[in-house]
Amino acid sequence: MAVALTKETFNESVQNGVALVDFWAPWCGPCKMQLPIVEELSTELEGKATIAKINVDEQPELASQFGVMSIPTLILFKDGQPVDKMVGVQSKDALKNKIQGQL
């Protein structure tokens, strides 16, 4: 299951290895389409990469920090640094390929 992050847990969760973070909100239609894909990846890549989500309504500081203007936005981190940013619904294969390219 994807980990729900807050500003308190964010740095610890992305500082080591590869992490995919989904910036979303419960009222966002495209986010509802993206969420099952993110959850599937979290199961498939367990132990290899961190798959996380951030509710932008509850964590506006994090959304602002990473320049998230529209959702869903998915940001791929490697050892705490953003290496890729995708806006809009992404296919499972596209996300998996990007994650595996950083492992």
N, C-alpha and C positions, 0 to 999 in steps of 0.2 A: 504494500500500500504506500502511496506517495506520502511523504512527510509534510505536514503543515508547518511552515516556518513563520517565525515572528522576528522582529528586529533583535530580540535577545538571543535567539537560537541560530540566526542566519549565518554569521561568520564561522561558527564552529562546524556547521553542516557542509559548507562549501570549500573550506580551506585546504582540505586534502583530497587528492584524486579528482575524479570527474563528477560533476553534478549538473543535472538539468532542472531548471526552476521554471515552473509554469505560473505566470502572473495572471490571475483570473478574478472573477466576481460571480456570485450566485445568480445575479439577474442577467448575465451575459449569455445570449443564445449560442454563439460560436464556442464559448468556453465550455458549455455543456456537451458540445460535440467533441471537444478536445480532451475532456477529463477522462473518459474511458480508455482512450489511447495512452494517456499518461499513466493511468493505473496499470494497464497491461505491461507497459515497459518497466514499471517499478517491480513487478513480479518477475519478469524475464531477466532483468539485469541485477537482481538482488545480489549483493556482495561484490559487484563489479563497479557500479555507479550509483550515486545517490539521485533519486528522483523525488523532487519536492514541489510544493505548490505554495503560493502566497496569495491570500485574499487581499486585493488592493484596497478594498473598503476598510479592512481592519488594519492594514499595514501601509498607509499612504507614504510614509517616509521611505520605505524600501522601493516602492514604485517610482518615486521621485528620484531617488539616488541613482537608479539605473535608466532613467529617461523613458519609462514606460508611459506612452501616450494613448495607446489603444490596446485592447485585450481581445483574445489571448495574446500575450507575448511570452515566448519561451527563450530563456537565456541559458546558454551552455557555459559552465565554468570549468576551468582546469586549475587546480591548486589555488583556488580563491580568486582567479582572474577571469573576467568574461572573455570568451573566445569566439562566441557566435550568438547572434540575436535574430530570432525569427518572429515575425508578426503575422497573426492570422492562424487559422487552423492548419496544422501540419500533419502529414500522413505518418503512420507508425514507421514505415520503412525509412522515410527521410530522417526522422528523428533518430532511429536506431543506427543508421549509417553515420550520422554526425557524432553520436556518442561513441560508437566503436572506433571512429577515426581519432579520438582523443585518448582512448584507453592505452 
